[in-house]
């Protein structure tokens, strides 16, 4: 049984992969969460702007199992298209 934000999901009951969007997912917590979700058979997308203030000047994201979108959470059109 998996607990995600107060929800309990049983892997045996699911017949399809759940898609999860993590905003700010290129940081430490986002990477840890995405690894956990991938191990539990979720599809993961990460939205992050790779801000130099947070990630430094050589910011990058390298995980081929995750759909990475470089963008800002304040971009309404981008968020509307992702959801």
N, C-alpha and C positions, 0 to 999 in steps of 0.2 A: 504494500500500500504506500502511496506517495502523498505527501502533504504539500500543497502549494497554496500559499496565502489563505490558509484556513479551510481549503477544500481538500478532501481526501479522494484520491482517484485510484481505482484498482486497474492495474495494467491488463488483467485478463478480460475485463469488460470492454475496454476501448477497442474499437474496430478500425480506427484511423488515428493518424498522428495528430496531436494537438500542436498548433502553431503558436509560438510564444514570441512576442516582441519585447526586447529588453532595451530600454532607453538608457544611454550612458553606459553601455555594456562593455566598453573597452577598458574600463578600470578594473581594479582588483576584485571588487565584489561582483561586478558584471561577468567577468571571466569565470569566477568560481561558480556562479549561478548557472551560466551557460554550460559549463562542463557537467554539472550535476544533471541538468535537464537533458543533455545529449545522452548521457549514460542511461537515462530513464525513458528513452525512446520518444522524446519530443523533437519537433522541428524548431530551430531557434534562429531568429533574426535579431541582429543588433543594430541599433541606431546610435551613432556617436559622432560628434563633430571633431574629435581628436584635437581638442583645444590645446595649444601649447602651454597655457597656464596650468593645465591639469596633467597633461601627458609629456611635457617637455618638447623640445624642438624636433626630435626624431620620432614622432608619434607614428605608429603603424599598428595594424591588426592582422595577424596571420593565423587563421584557423579555417581550413577548407570545409569543415563540417557545418559552419555557420554562414548564414546569408548576412554579410556585412553591408550596411548602408551608411555612407558618410553623409551626414546632414545634421540639422539642428532641430530640436524639439519645437522651436518657435516657428518653424516653417509649416504653416497650416496646410498648404497644398500637398506637401510631401507626406505629412501624417495622414491626411485624408486618403491619399492613394495607397498608403501602407495598410490601412485598416479596411 
